[in-house]
Amino acid sequence: MATLRKTPLVRKLEKMLTKRFPPPATVKLDDVDGIIGVITSDEFAGMETIDRQTLIGDVVESHLSKEERHQIQIIVAVTPDEGTGYLAGLD
């Protein structure tokens, strides 16, 4: 199983995303030469992929500097039913 790396930026990003997507949603992030992650939430049900990414992008843009945003590679938005298999190393 992968070891999650909790850099200061990962902790900051995790805190703001968890505030926006509170439990029972989950936010899993890792820093592997750039931040990757998965947000699993029922809120994404019925939403197009672009709308999900826009929602996450708006949160990120409003809370992080340009330099911080450049450290993010990808954050995938899935429903609990879709979540199986995305970035499996983050479980």
C-alpha positions as CSV (number, residue, x, y, z in Angstrom):
1,M,0.0,0.0,0.0
2,A,1.3,3.5,-0.8
3,T,2.4,5.8,1.9
4,L,0.5,9.1,1.7
5,R,2.8,12.1,1.8
6,K,1.3,15.0,3.8
7,T,3.3,18.0,2.7
8,P,2.1,21.4,4.0
9,L,0.4,22.1,0.7
10,V,-1.4,18.7,0.7
11,R,-2.6,19.4,4.3
12,K,-3.8,22.9,3.2
13,L,-5.6,21.5,0.1
14,E,-7.1,18.6,2.0
15,K,-8.5,21.0,4.7
16,M,-10.1,23.3,2.2
17,L,-11.5,20.5,0.0
18,T,-12.9,18.6,3.1
19,K,-14.6,21.9,4.2
20,R,-16.2,22.1,0.8
21,F,-16.9,18.4,0.5
22,P,-17.6,17.3,4.1
23,P,-18.2,13.7,5.3
24,P,-19.5,11.4,4.2
25,A,-17.5,12.6,1.2
26,T,-13.9,11.7,1.2
27,V,-10.8,13.6,0.1
28,K,-7.7,11.5,-0.6
29,L,-4.5,13.3,-1.7
30,D,-0.9,12.3,-2.3
31,D,2.2,14.2,-3.4
32,V,4.2,12.2,-5.9
33,D,6.2,14.9,-7.8
34,G,2.9,16.8,-7.8
35,I,-0.4,16.4,-6.1
36,I,-2.8,13.8,-7.2
37,G,-6.1,12.8,-5.6
38,V,-9.7,11.7,-5.5
39,I,-12.8,13.3,-4.1
40,T,-15.6,10.9,-3.6
41,S,-19.0,12.4,-3.0
42,D,-22.7,11.8,-3.8
43,E,-22.8,15.5,-4.8
44,F,-21.2,14.5,-8.2
45,A,-24.1,12.2,-9.1
46,G,-25.7,13.4,-12.4
47,M,-22.9,15.9,-13.1
48,E,-20.8,15.9,-16.2
49,T,-17.1,15.4,-15.8
50,I,-16.3,19.0,-16.9
51,D,-18.8,20.4,-14.3
52,R,-17.1,18.3,-11.5
53,Q,-13.7,19.6,-12.5
54,T,-14.9,23.1,-12.7
55,L,-16.4,22.9,-9.2
56,I,-13.1,21.6,-7.8
57,G,-11.1,24.1,-9.9
58,D,-13.1,27.0,-8.5
59,V,-12.4,25.9,-4.9
60,V,-8.7,25.5,-5.6
61,E,-8.4,28.8,-7.5
62,S,-10.0,30.7,-4.7
63,H,-7.8,29.3,-2.0
64,L,-4.4,28.7,-3.5
65,S,-1.7,30.9,-5.2
66,K,-0.8,30.3,-8.8
67,E,2.5,28.7,-7.7
68,E,0.6,26.3,-5.4
69,R,-2.0,25.5,-8.1
70,H,0.9,24.5,-10.4
71,Q,1.8,21.7,-8.0
72,I,-1.5,19.9,-8.6
73,Q,-1.4,17.3,-11.3
74,I,-5.0,15.9,-11.1
75,I,-7.9,15.6,-8.6
76,V,-10.5,13.2,-9.8
77,A,-14.2,13.7,-8.8
78,V,-16.2,10.5,-8.5
79,T,-19.4,9.3,-6.9
80,P,-19.1,6.4,-4.4
81,D,-20.4,4.0,-7.1
82,E,-17.7,5.2,-9.6
83,G,-14.9,5.4,-7.0
84,T,-13.7,1.9,-7.3
85,G,-10.4,1.8,-9.2
86,Y,-9.5,5.5,-9.4
87,L,-6.0,6.0,-8.2
88,A,-6.1,2.7,-6.4
89,G,-2.8,3.5,-4.5
90,L,-4.6,6.1,-2.5
91,D,-6.9,3.8,-0.5
